[in-house]
Amino acid sequence: MGEGDRVDQINETRSEIRVTRCDQEPAIPLVVTARDECLEQLIKAIVDIADRDDIHQAAERLARVQDWIRREAERAAADPIFDVLLRLAS
């Protein structure tokens, strides 16, 4: 076995090794669907900025939170009970 054969063998072995990081975050959910998820994403966005200096990931999280807030506001506005409460308050 020559030197080139050994290098090829090492490279083949390296390509098959899969390492998972314990601290690796799961992917950001495409849609935030619940209040708890919304709060969790807000906290994670703060961590992204403060600890990781990852403004892009924080922006993604905050965009998902904004979408959730818009959907919830639209649902609340469409709720007849909410409409009555708004009229009473004004």
N, C-alpha and C positions, 0 to 999 in steps of 0.2 A: 504494500500500500504506500503510495507516494504522498508527498506533502499536500498536493492538490486534492487528493481523495479524502484526506483527513479534514481539510477545510470544508469540502462539500458535505461531509458527514456532520460536522459541527453545525453548519448553517441549516441543514435539514432538521436537526434536533431543535435548534432555536426557533424555527418557524412553527413547530408543533407545541411549544410551551405556551400555555394560556395562564395569565396571571390576572386575578381580580383584586382590585383594591378594596379593602375593608371600609375605607372612608368615602368611597365613591358614592355620590348622590344618585338616586334614581332620576330618570328623566323628568323634566318639568311636565306636569299634565297639560294636555292640549286645551282642556276646558276645566275650569274650576266649577264644581257643581254644588258645593255646600258651604255654609258659613264657616265651619271649622277648617275646611280646606283653604278658604279665602284667608283666614287669619294665619294659618300655617305658612301660606305663600308670602304674606306680608312679612312675617318674622324671618323667613328664609331670605327674602330680598334685603332686609337689613343686614343679615349675616353676610350675604354676598358682597355688600358694599363695605361693611366695617372690617370683616376678617379676611376676606378673599380678594378685595379690590377688583371684583368682577362686575363692572357696571352693566355689561351686556346681558348677563344672566339675570341680574336684578331687574333690568328693564323688561325682559321677557316675562318674568314673574308678575311684575306690576301691570303689564298689559293684560294678562289673564285675569288679574283681580279687577281691573277696570271693566272688562267685559262682563264679569259676574255681577258687579255693581249695577251696570246698565240694565242687564236682564232682570235683576231683582227690582230695580226702580220701575221698569216697564210693567212687570207683573203687579207691583203694588199700585201703580196708577190705574191699571185695568180692574182692580178689585173694587167692587161697588162700596164695600164698607170703608175703605180708605178714602173714597171720594166723598162720602158723607162726613167723615171726620175732618177733611180739609175744609169743607163748607162751614162746619160748626166752628172751626178754629179762626176763620176769617171774619 
